[in-house]
Amino acid sequence: MAIDFDTFLKWATGHFGDENIRLKGNEILTHTPFTEDHKFHLWMNPYGGKRELAGGAYRCWYTDKKGSLISLVAELDKISYEEAEELLTGT
């Protein structure tokens, strides 16, 4: 169950807007949805970061909220974990 970088980038661009996305290596940066007016504090890595987690990884550097990209998509899109996993992995 690996998350495809381009599939996740397409989701992130659609959710946050193209103008609010920055790429830095394997990471996608955007404004955090967990607090107001803190730009580019949300870092997302479809490859799972240092631990290479299968569900990807995210961290908000302002609130210190972190987890898998699948759980982030499920929370923000208000869908189940399984639906988010299918959306990002195609399985």
C-alpha positions in Angstrom: 0.0 0.0 0.0 2.2 2.8 -1.2 0.9 6.3 -1.9 1.7 7.6 -5.3 3.4 11.0 -5.1 1.6 12.4 -8.2 -1.8 11.1 -7.0 -1.3 12.8 -3.6 0.0 16.0 -5.1 -3.1 16.2 -7.3 -5.3 15.8 -4.2 -3.3 18.4 -2.3 -3.5 20.9 -5.1 -7.2 20.4 -5.4 -7.7 20.7 -1.7 -5.4 23.6 -0.9 -5.0 25.3 -4.2 -2.1 25.3 -6.6 -0.9 28.7 -5.3 -0.6 27.3 -1.8 1.6 24.3 -2.6 5.4 24.3 -2.5 7.6 21.3 -3.3 10.8 20.6 -1.4 12.4 17.3 -2.4 9.9 14.5 -1.5 7.8 16.8 0.7 4.8 18.9 -0.1 4.3 22.1 2.0 1.1 24.0 2.4 -0.8 26.2 4.9 -2.0 24.3 7.9 -5.7 23.6 8.2 -5.4 23.2 12.0 -5.0 26.9 12.8 -5.4 30.2 11.1 -2.8 32.3 9.3 0.2 30.1 9.5 1.5 29.6 6.1 3.4 26.6 4.9 3.5 24.9 8.3 2.0 21.7 7.1 4.6 19.3 5.6 3.4 16.1 3.9 5.6 13.3 2.6 3.9 10.6 0.4 7.0 8.4 0.8 6.5 8.2 4.6 9.4 10.4 5.8 12.4 9.1 7.6 10.6 6.0 8.7 9.2 5.3 5.2 5.7 4.7 6.5 3.5 3.1 4.0 0.6 5.5 4.6 2.7 8.5 4.1 3.4 11.1 6.8 2.4 14.6 7.7 3.3 17.1 10.4 2.0 20.5 11.3 5.1 22.4 12.6 2.8 24.9 14.3 0.5 22.6 16.2 2.7 19.5 16.3 -0.1 17.5 14.9 1.1 14.5 12.9 0.0 11.2 11.4 -0.4 9.3 8.2 -1.5 11.0 4.9 -4.4 8.6 4.7 -5.8 9.8 8.1 -5.2 13.4 7.0 -7.2 12.9 3.8 -9.9 11.1 5.7 -10.2 13.9 8.3 -10.2 16.8 5.8 -12.5 15.1 3.2 -14.7 13.7 6.0 -14.5 10.2 4.5 -13.6 6.8 6.1 -10.0 5.7 6.5 -10.7 2.9 3.9 -12.1 5.4 1.4 -9.0 7.7 1.8 -6.7 4.7 1.4 -8.4 3.7 -1.8 -8.3 7.3 -3.1 -4.5 7.5 -2.5 -3.4 4.0 -3.3 -5.9 2.9 -5.9 -6.5 -0.4 -4.0 
